[in-house]
Amino acid sequence: MTPIIAPSVLASDFANLQREVEMLNASQADWVHIDIMDGVFVPNLSMGLPVVEAIHRHAKKPLSLHSIILTAELTT
């Protein structure tokens, strides 16, 4: 079984997110991983739908989303 490499954009420079996603596009990574945290289920707050949509516009690789949220109804 071949491992899948999916670096998390949570480790990115958020002031230069487009550049960071373009770097992942040029890399050997298989996917782009996004952690979504609501600040309720876990104490951290990460990114919301507008940021995920912006990443999606620039990513040429599949997105891997990890939802760490209390209820999905609150995010739609």
Order of alpha helices (4+ residues) and beta strands (2+ residues): alpha-beta-alpha-beta
